[in-house]
Amino acid sequence: MMKAIMVMFDSLNRRMLPNYGCEWIQAPNFKRLGEKTVTFDTCYVGSLPCMPARRELQTGRYNFLHRSWGPMEPFDDAMPEILKNNGIYTHITSDHQHYWEDGGCTYHTRYSSWEISRGQEGDPWKGYVGKVEFPETPFKVTEYMQKHYGFHILKHDIVNRQYLKEEQDFPQAVTFKNGLNFMEENKNEDNWFLQIETFDPHEPFFAPEEYYNLYPDNDYGEEEFDWPPYGPVMESDAVVQHGIKRYAALLSMCDKYLGKVLDMMDKYNMWEDTMLIVNTDHGYMLGEHGWWSKSIMPTYNEVAHIPLFIWDPRSGRKNVHTDALAQTIDIAPTLLEYFNVDIPTTMMGKPLAPVLQEDKPVRKTALFGYHGSHINITDGQHVYLLAPAKKDNKPLNEYTLMPTHMRSMFKPAELQETEIHDGFDFTKGCKLMKIPVSAAGFNDPTQYGTMLFDVTKDPAQLNVYEDDDVEVEMINGIRAQMIANDAPIEQYERMGLFKDREMTVEDLKAMKAYAKSFDNFKELSSFDYEPGAYKQVITLLNLTKEVKRDEVFSRIITAAGEHSIITKEMVLHTVDDMELDDESKFMRKYFIGVAGRTK
């Protein structure tokens, strides 16, 4: 008999699990899981964030080189559908609300059957027309978003919570109950795959009180919260520590429900014939490097380096760790190989059976990133974050037949310059919409620059180091992966790469010299800067209307002339002196804070 179960969490932090050395988190079932599986110590994300990760989870190939968030495409080879078409029953139970939105509407329908649990985050679940009172938080950015953008998901979240009174009402509890019912009902049947997927421990960190009590914070004196913003940490260390404890509480709830799956596998001795995969899509920043959340900062290991646990009854290997490099695109071919189903040539991931059976590596590098941002690569020792070559981050396009964002379709204005593209080697002859992407604003990835880390010596990624030979090796590894994935030709131009040949050390030095000289405000390069201050100055100038830019530029030059170094405080004082209302000043300082992060 052949069966498989995948338990998938969202935003599950590797560094906060006992399996990877965390001693203070109460997660006994994750520890128990490690005793029953192979624990992957070097697993990385691929495409980010949520739905891009799930597309490659199904297709076994990168999403982010060709498009951003969106549905499965008509030409996609989807793992659950392939299994279904080959006589393997596939079922998903989930509370991940992005599946039921425009940008995820074709994922769950790839399975033989599916169940949903409502109420997570801003799920538009219960209808409530009246106004709601938004709670006070320590985050000014959240208050700004409420006032100016409505931030409807916050309203929906407040309404949803009114219907989640007991633990059994919580979406995670319902999701696992549905999954356990499937296991009970079908334990004696053959050839099925079950995916139990919860949105937790994704923010907001909303959990029953008993889990909060596991991590008391009696001395915390600021506003209560469980939903950090996406942005730089501008709050006190007490706020950061409270956020960590709120995340920990929700993680402990996840641990409890993971334990229920392990209990049932023990009860019916399903370990004899059932593969178990426990995974996540990405991690989450809780103050590290001075950031909250994900998406808008460089893709540090807190987000990119993820946990993975697999039990393969054919090999029987358990209670062991492996250093073999793996990533999300490897899961689909792993499941297909397990069920003896042919793996489509479109899948670029590698079956992990050799790792599970004899600890034999299946890949040398892993590519990862967000569409239109850095292109990142790791070989397990080095992590290289390659920034776009030019400030405008162009040329950049979306290639799709499903022009849909997270919660909406593309607007007509976004589609006015759409062209028809002949397609790629994985699109089965389908022509695609080629949709130009406008340049990023304050969050343009070029402001963070290219970074190289040796994570064996510097696991916290606190020190960017330079080694031209290693950097060239990483760049050529990126190029090779782009070629293998038939990346759009303009991606090479955007990243400063050559498609027709590898980069040399001499090429790299020339590229760095060009980047250093490319500056719309060259006079500023003659001054010395506190770390991060130069990026803040450039960001402030870019946020200033052109008619006012010379005035701000002059103020900075005048201030610089009175000091030996331009500091971050000096840039903030410049904002204070500008003729702006308080909210405009606050948001400029917020964006400048994003640009000035140096860790």
ZAMARGU-4260 file (C-alpha; in steps of 0.2 Angstrom, whole numbers, plus 5000, padded with zeros to 4 digits):
<rodrens>
0) 5000/5000/5000 | 5006/5018/4996 | 4999/5033/5005 | 5007/5050/5009 | 5003/5065/5020
5) 5009/5082/5019 | 5007/5094/5034 | 5011/5111/5028 | 5012/5127/5039 | 5014/5145/5034
10) 5028/5156/5040 | 5036/5142/5051 | 5052/5148/5058 | 5066/5135/5057 | 5076/5144/5071
15) 5062/5143/5083 | 5060/5124/5083 | 5069/5112/5095 | 5075/5102/5080 | 5086/5116/5075
20) 5093/5121/5092 | 5079/5132/5100 | 5078/5127/5118 | 5064/5138/5125 | 5050/5135/5113
25) 5037/5122/5120 | 5035/5111/5105 | 5037/5093/5110 | 5028/5086/5095 | 5041/5094/5083
30) 5054/5086/5093 | 5045/5069/5092 | 5043/5072/5073 | 5062/5074/5072 | 5064/5056/5080
35) 5053/5049/5066 | 5059/5058/5051 | 5075/5064/5041 | 5077/5082/5046 | 5084/5093/5033
40) 5097/5106/5039 | 5100/5114/5023 | 5083/5117/5015 | 5079/5134/5006 | 5064/5142/4998
45) 5062/5145/4980 | 5049/5158/4974 | 5041/5170/4987 | 5029/5173/4995 | 5014/5162/4998
50) 5006/5158/4981 | 5022/5159/4971 | 5029/5146/4984 | 5013/5135/4981 | 5014/5136/4963
55) 5031/5129/4963 | 5026/5116/4976 | 5014/5109/4963 | 5024/5112/4947 | 5042/5108/4954
60) 5049/5123/4945 | 5053/5141/4949 | 5039/5154/4948 | 5048/5170/4952 | 5059/5172/4936
65) 5043/5174/4925 | 5029/5181/4935 | 5024/5186/4953 | 5008/5181/4963 | 4995/5173/4953
70) 4985/5157/4949 | 4990/5141/4942 | 4992/5142/4923 | 4983/5132/4910 | 4999/5124/4904
75) 5006/5120/4922 | 5009/5102/4926 | 5002/5101/4944 | 5008/5087/4956 | 4991/5084/4964
80) 4982/5083/4947 | 4995/5072/4940 | 4993/5060/4954 | 4974/5061/4952 | 4975/5057/4934
85) 4986/5042/4938 | 4974/5034/4950 | 4980/5042/4966 | 4966/5051/4976 | 4972/5068/4982
90) 4963/5078/4995 | 4967/5095/5003 | 4960/5103/5019 | 4966/5120/5022 | 4962/5137/5030
95) 4974/5146/5019 | 4962/5160/5013 | 4973/5165/4998 | 4967/5149/4989 | 4949/5157/4989
100) 4955/5173/4981 | 4958/5179/4963 | 4976/5176/4965 | 4975/5158/4971 | 4958/5152/4963
105) 4965/5137/4953 | 4976/5128/4966 | 4964/5118/4976 | 4954/5113/4961 | 4969/5102/4955
110) 4965/5090/4969 | 4952/5076/4969 | 4942/5085/4983 | 4945/5099/4995 | 4938/5106/5011
115) 4940/5124/5018 | 4940/5132/5035 | 4936/5150/5036 | 4941/5165/5047 | 4960/5167/5045
120) 4968/5184/5045 | 4957/5196/5034 | 4947/5182/5026 | 4930/5191/5020 | 4920/5178/5029
125) 4906/5185/5039 | 4896/5200/5033 | 4897/5216/5044 | 4892/5233/5037 | 4895/5244/5052
130) 4911/5252/5058 | 4922/5243/5069 | 4934/5249/5082 | 4952/5246/5078 | 4963/5242/5093
135) 4977/5253/5098 | 4994/5246/5093 | 5012/5251/5095 | 5014/5252/5076 | 5011/5270/5069
140) 5012/5262/5051 | 4997/5251/5055 | 4987/5267/5061 | 4992/5276/5045 | 4986/5261/5034
145) 4969/5261/5043 | 4966/5279/5040 | 4972/5281/5022 | 4969/5264/5014 | 4954/5257/5024
150) 4965/5241/5027 | 4949/5231/5025 | 4958/5215/5030 | 4960/5222/5047 | 4941/5225/5048
155) 4938/5208/5042 | 4950/5201/5055 | 4941/5210/5069 | 4924/5203/5063 | 4931/5186/5061
160) 4937/5185/5079 | 4920/5187/5086 | 4915/5170/5079 | 4931/5161/5086 | 4926/5159/5104
165) 4933/5142/5108 | 4948/5133/5102 | 4938/5121/5092 | 4931/5136/5082 | 4949/5141/5077
170) 4952/5138/5058 | 4968/5128/5062 | 4958/5117/5074 | 4945/5114/5060 | 4958/5111/5047
175) 4966/5097/5057 | 4950/5090/5062 | 4945/5088/5044 | 4962/5080/5040 | 4961/5068/5054
180) 4943/5063/5048 | 4950/5059/5031 | 4964/5049/5039 | 4952/5039/5050 | 4940/5036/5035
185) 4953/5031/5023 | 4966/5022/5034 | 4963/5005/5026 | 4962/5012/5008 | 4977/5012/4996
190) 4984/5026/4984 | 4980/5042/4992 | 4988/5059/4996 | 4982/5070/5009 | 4988/5088/5012
195) 4984/5096/5028 | 4988/5115/5027 | 4986/5128/5040 | 4989/5147/5038 | 4997/5147/5055
200) 5009/5152/5062 | 5007/5167/5049 | 5003/5183/5057 | 4991/5188/5065 | 4997/5178/5080
205) 4980/5175/5086 | 4978/5160/5097 | 4968/5154/5112 | 4973/5161/5129 | 4981/5145/5135
210) 4995/5146/5122 | 4998/5164/5127 | 5000/5159/5145 | 5014/5147/5140 | 5025/5163/5137
215) 5020/5176/5150 | 5025/5194/5148 | 5018/5202/5164 | 5030/5216/5163 | 5025/5221/5146
220) 5019/5239/5147 | 5015/5245/5129 | 4999/5241/5118 | 4994/5223/5116 | 4996/5217/5098
225) 4998/5201/5088 | 5000/5208/5071 | 5017/5216/5066 | 5018/5227/5051 | 5029/5224/5035
230) 5043/5236/5038 | 5058/5241/5049 | 5057/5240/5067 | 5054/5257/5074 | 5048/5251/5091
235) 5056/5247/5108 | 5064/5230/5112 | 5050/5226/5123 | 5038/5227/5108 | 5050/5215/5098
240) 5051/5203/5113 | 5032/5203/5115 | 5030/5200/5096 | 5042/5185/5098 | 5032/5178/5112
245) 5015/5180/5103 | 5023/5170/5088 | 5029/5157/5100 | 5012/5155/5107 | 5004/5151/5090
250) 5019/5140/5086 | 5015/5130/5101 | 4997/5128/5095 | 5003/5122/5079 | 5014/5109/5088
255) 4998/5102/5097 | 4989/5099/5081 | 5004/5091/5073 | 5005/5079/5087 | 4987/5074/5083
260) 4993/5068/5066 | 5008/5059/5074 | 4996/5051/5086 | 4985/5044/5073 | 4999/5037/5063
265) 5005/5029/5079 | 4988/5022/5082 | 4986/5013/5065 | 5004/5010/5062 | 5003/5020/5047
270) 5022/5022/5047 | 5023/5006/5038 | 5016/5012/5021 | 5013/5031/5023 | 5026/5045/5018
275) 5025/5060/5029 | 5031/5077/5024 | 5031/5092/5036 | 5035/5108/5027 | 5032/5127/5026
280) 5033/5140/5012 | 5045/5153/5021 | 5050/5160/5037 | 5047/5177/5046 | 5057/5191/5053
285) 5054/5195/5071 | 5066/5209/5073 | 5081/5201/5066 | 5092/5214/5055 | 5079/5227/5062
290) 5064/5220/5052 | 5047/5214/5054 | 5039/5201/5043 | 5045/5198/5025 | 5044/5203/5007
295) 5051/5221/5008 | 5068/5218/5014 | 5083/5207/5007 | 5079/5189/5008 | 5089/5185/5023
300) 5090/5167/5030 | 5076/5170/5043 | 5064/5170/5028 | 5074/5159/5016 | 5081/5145/5026
305) 5067/5134/5031 | 5063/5118/5040 | 5059/5101/5031 | 5055/5084/5038 | 5052/5068/5028
310) 5048/5050/5033 | 5050/5038/5018 | 5043/5020/5023 | 5054/5013/5009 | 5070/5018/5017
315) 5065/5018/5035 | 5078/5031/5040 | 5073/5041/5055 | 5080/5052/5069 | 5094/5058/5058
320) 5099/5075/5050 | 5105/5078/5033 | 5116/5093/5026 | 5110/5089/5008 | 5103/5104/5000
325) 5085/5104/4996 | 5071/5116/4992 | 5053/5118/4988 | 5053/5113/4970 | 5060/5096/4975
330) 5044/5091/4984 | 5033/5088/4969 | 5045/5076/4960 | 5048/5068/4977 | 5030/5063/4979
335) 5028/5058/4960 | 5043/5046/4962 | 5036/5039/4978 | 5020/5034/4969 | 5029/5028/4954
340) 5022/5041/4943 | 5032/5048/4928 | 5040/5065/4932 | 5036/5078/4918 | 5051/5085/4910
345) 5045/5103/4914 | 5049/5099/4933 | 5066/5106/4937 | 5066/5099/4955 | 5074/5083/4960
350) 5066/5068/4969 | 5074/5067/4987 | 5073/5048/4988 | 5093/5047/4986 | 5094/5059/5001
355) 5081/5049/5011 | 5089/5032/5007 | 5107/5035/5008 | 5110/5054/5011 | 5116/5056/4993
360) 5114/5075/4988 | 5103/5079/4973 | 5108/5097/4970 | 5123/5109/4971 | 5114/5125/4972
365) 5096/5133/4975 | 5089/5148/4968 | 5077/5159/4977 | 5068/5176/4977 | 5054/5187/4974
370) 5049/5192/4956 | 5057/5208/4951 | 5069/5209/4966 | 5086/5201/4970 | 5090/5185/4962
375) 5098/5174/4976 | 5107/5158/4977 | 5115/5147/4989 | 5127/5132/4989 | 5124/5128/5007
380) 5139/5137/5013 | 5137/5154/5004 | 5122/5164/5002 | 5123/5177/4988 | 5110/5191/4985
385) 5112/5198/4968 | 5104/5216/4966 | 5097/5222/4949 | 5111/5231/4939 | 5102/5247/4937
390) 5092/5259/4948 | 5076/5258/4937 | 5076/5239/4939 | 5071/5237/4921 | 5067/5229/4910
395) 5054/5218/4919 | 5039/5210/4913 | 5025/5198/4919 | 5022/5182/4908 | 5005/5175/4911
400) 4988/5169/4904 | 4980/5173/4921 | 4983/5192/4925 | 4978/5192/4943 | 4986/5199/4959
405) 4983/5193/4977 | 4965/5199/4979 | 4961/5207/4962 | 4963/5205/4944 | 4975/5216/4934
410) 4968/5234/4932 | 4965/5239/4914 | 4978/5252/4915 | 4991/5239/4919 | 4986/5230/4903
415) 4987/5244/4890 | 5005/5239/4884 | 5002/5220/4884 | 5011/5211/4870 | 5009/5193/4865
420) 5024/5182/4868 | 5029/5166/4860 | 5030/5157/4876 | 5044/5147/4885 | 5050/5129/4884
425) 5037/5124/4898 | 5022/5132/4891 | 5017/5119/4879 | 5016/5130/4864 | 5005/5143/4872
430) 5008/5161/4868 | 5008/5172/4884 | 5003/5189/4889 | 5019/5200/4891 | 5014/5214/4903
435) 5027/5227/4908 | 5030/5230/4926 | 5032/5248/4932 | 5048/5252/4942 | 5048/5249/4960
440) 5046/5264/4972 | 5055/5267/4988 | 5057/5248/4990 | 5067/5246/4975 | 5079/5232/4978
445) 5094/5241/4971 | 5095/5252/4987 | 5101/5237/4997 | 5114/5232/4985 | 5122/5215/4982
450) 5127/5205/4997 | 5138/5189/5000 | 5138/5179/5016 | 5147/5164/5022 | 5133/5157/5033
455) 5144/5143/5040 | 5155/5156/5048 | 5142/5170/5050 | 5125/5161/5052 | 5116/5177/5057
460) 5122/5186/5041 | 5129/5201/5051 | 5144/5203/5040 | 5144/5206/5021 | 5161/5200/5014
465) 5170/5202/4997 | 5178/5188/4988 | 5178/5191/4969 | 5181/5172/4965 | 5166/5166/4975
470) 5155/5180/4969 | 5159/5175/4951 | 5155/5157/4955 | 5138/5162/4963 | 5134/5173/4948
475) 5138/5160/4935 | 5127/5148/4946 | 5113/5160/4944 | 5115/5161/4926 | 5116/5142/4924
480) 5099/5141/4933 | 5091/5154/4923 | 5096/5146/4907 | 5089/5129/4913 | 5073/5137/4918
485) 5071/5147/4901 | 5071/5164/4910 | 5065/5179/4900 | 5080/5186/4890 | 5077/5203/4898
490) 5081/5196/4916 | 5099/5194/4911 | 5099/5213/4906 | 5090/5218/4922 | 5103/5208/4932
495) 5118/5213/4922 | 5122/5196/4916 | 5127/5188/4900 | 5116/5174/4893 | 5129/5169/4880
500) 5144/5167/4891 | 5149/5166/4909 | 5155/5181/4919 | 5174/5183/4923 | 5182/5192/4938
505) 5186/5206/4926 | 5168/5208/4921 | 5163/5208/4939 | 5175/5222/4943 | 5169/5232/4928
510) 5151/5230/4934 | 5155/5236/4952 | 5164/5251/4945 | 5149/5255/4934 | 5137/5253/4949
515) 5148/5265/4959 | 5148/5278/4946 | 5129/5277/4942 | 5122/5290/4953 | 5109/5304/4949
520) 5117/5314/4963 | 5135/5313/4960 | 5140/5327/4971 | 5135/5317/4986 | 5148/5304/4983
525) 5161/5316/4989 | 5156/5315/5007 | 5158/5302/5020 | 5143/5293/5027 | 5137/5284/5043
530) 5133/5266/5037 | 5116/5266/5029 | 5115/5285/5028 | 5119/5286/5010 | 5104/5275/5005
535) 5093/5286/5016 | 5099/5302/5007 | 5095/5294/4990 | 5078/5288/4996 | 5073/5305/5002
540) 5078/5313/4986 | 5068/5300/4976 | 5053/5303/4987 | 5054/5322/4985 | 5045/5330/4970
545) 5057/5336/4957 | 5053/5354/4959 | 5058/5353/4977 | 5072/5341/4975 | 5086/5354/4973
550) 5080/5363/4989 | 5082/5347/4999 | 5098/5343/4990 | 5105/5360/4995 | 5100/5357/5013
555) 5109/5341/5014 | 5125/5348/5006 | 5125/5363/5018 | 5123/5351/5033 | 5137/5340/5026
560) 5148/5355/5024 | 5147/5358/5043 | 5152/5340/5048 | 5165/5327/5043 | 5152/5314/5040
565) 5133/5313/5035 | 5123/5304/5048 | 5106/5296/5049 | 5101/5309/5061 | 5105/5323/5049
570) 5094/5315/5036 | 5079/5314/5048 | 5082/5332/5053 | 5081/5337/5035 | 5064/5329/5034
575) 5059/5339/5050 | 5063/5355/5041 | 5053/5351/5026 | 5036/5360/5024 | 5025/5344/5026
580) 5011/5339/5037 | 5015/5327/5051 | 5009/5311/5042 | 5019/5315/5027 | 5034/5317/5037
585) 5031/5301/5047 | 5029/5291/5031 | 5045/5298/5024 | 5054/5294/5039 | 5047/5276/5038
590) 5053/5274/5020 | 5070/5281/5025 | 5071/5269/5039 | 5068/5255/5027 | 5082/5261/5016
595) 5094/5264/5030 | 5095/5246/5037 | 5113/5239/5037 | 5110/5222/5044
</rodrens>
